[in-house]
């Protein structure tokens, strides 16, 4: 009798789980479009490049300003770790 109750409970739980997955709104399951994720960053880069004030400052300052915008979005340290893999651990702080 105990086994039968467990079987019925398990069957009901499985049905609820399956039905619950079936009624989840598609928007909740959807992943964001990569283009939409990058759009604000690309707009900021475009705005920075289009800024008339950028044209009157020295080239080095222009580059630093643009690199500052890029560093807001990309973690170069983390990307380096992932690219170098196990070699990353062998490097010292200066490298």
C-alpha positions as CSV (number, residue, x, y, z in Angstrom):
1,X,0.0,0.0,0.0
2,X,2.8,2.4,0.9
3,X,4.5,1.7,-2.5
4,X,1.2,2.5,-4.3
5,X,0.9,5.8,-2.5
6,X,4.4,6.7,-3.4
7,X,3.8,5.7,-7.1
8,X,0.7,7.9,-7.3
9,X,2.5,10.8,-5.6
10,X,5.5,10.4,-8.0
11,X,3.1,10.3,-11.0
12,X,1.3,13.4,-9.9
13,X,4.5,15.3,-9.2
14,X,5.8,14.3,-12.6
15,X,2.6,15.5,-14.3
16,X,2.7,18.8,-12.5
17,X,6.3,19.3,-13.5
18,X,5.7,18.6,-17.1
19,X,2.6,20.8,-17.2
20,X,4.4,23.5,-15.4
21,X,7.2,23.5,-18.1
22,X,4.6,23.6,-20.8
23,X,2.9,26.8,-19.6
24,X,6.1,28.8,-19.1
25,X,5.9,31.9,-21.2
26,X,8.3,31.8,-24.1
27,X,9.7,35.3,-23.2
28,X,10.8,33.9,-19.8
29,X,12.8,31.2,-21.5
30,X,14.3,33.3,-24.4
31,X,17.9,34.4,-24.2
32,X,18.7,38.0,-25.1
33,X,19.8,38.7,-28.6
34,X,23.6,39.3,-28.7
35,X,23.1,42.3,-31.0
36,X,20.7,43.8,-28.4
37,X,23.2,43.2,-25.7
38,X,25.9,45.0,-27.6
39,X,23.8,47.8,-28.9
40,X,24.3,50.2,-26.0
41,X,28.0,49.7,-26.0
42,X,28.2,50.1,-29.8
43,X,26.2,53.3,-29.5
44,X,28.6,54.6,-26.8
45,X,31.6,53.9,-29.0
46,X,29.9,55.6,-32.0
47,X,29.0,58.6,-29.9
48,X,32.6,58.8,-28.6
49,X,34.0,58.7,-32.1
50,X,31.5,61.2,-33.4
51,X,32.2,63.7,-30.6
52,X,33.6,66.9,-32.2
53,X,35.7,67.4,-29.0
54,X,37.6,64.2,-29.7
55,X,39.0,65.6,-33.0
56,X,40.8,68.5,-31.2
57,X,42.7,66.6,-28.6
58,X,46.0,64.8,-29.2
59,X,45.9,61.3,-30.7
60,X,47.1,59.7,-27.5
61,X,44.3,61.3,-25.6
62,X,41.8,60.2,-28.2
63,X,43.1,56.6,-27.9
64,X,42.9,56.7,-24.1
65,X,39.4,58.0,-24.2
66,X,38.3,55.3,-26.6
67,X,40.1,52.6,-24.6
68,X,38.3,53.8,-21.5
69,X,35.0,53.2,-23.2
70,X,36.1,49.7,-24.4
71,X,37.3,48.7,-21.0
72,X,33.9,49.4,-19.6
73,X,32.6,46.5,-21.6
74,X,35.5,44.1,-22.0
75,X,37.5,42.5,-19.2
76,X,40.9,42.0,-20.8
77,X,42.4,40.4,-17.8
78,X,39.6,37.7,-17.8
79,X,39.9,37.2,-21.5
80,X,43.7,36.7,-21.2
81,X,43.1,34.1,-18.5
82,X,40.7,32.2,-20.7
83,X,43.0,32.4,-23.7
84,X,46.1,31.4,-21.9
85,X,44.5,28.7,-19.8
86,X,47.0,26.8,-17.6
87,X,49.8,29.0,-18.8
88,X,48.2,31.9,-17.0
89,X,49.1,30.4,-13.6
90,X,52.8,30.3,-14.6
91,X,53.0,34.0,-15.4
92,X,54.2,36.5,-12.8
93,X,52.4,39.8,-12.1
94,X,54.6,41.8,-14.5
95,X,53.9,39.5,-17.4
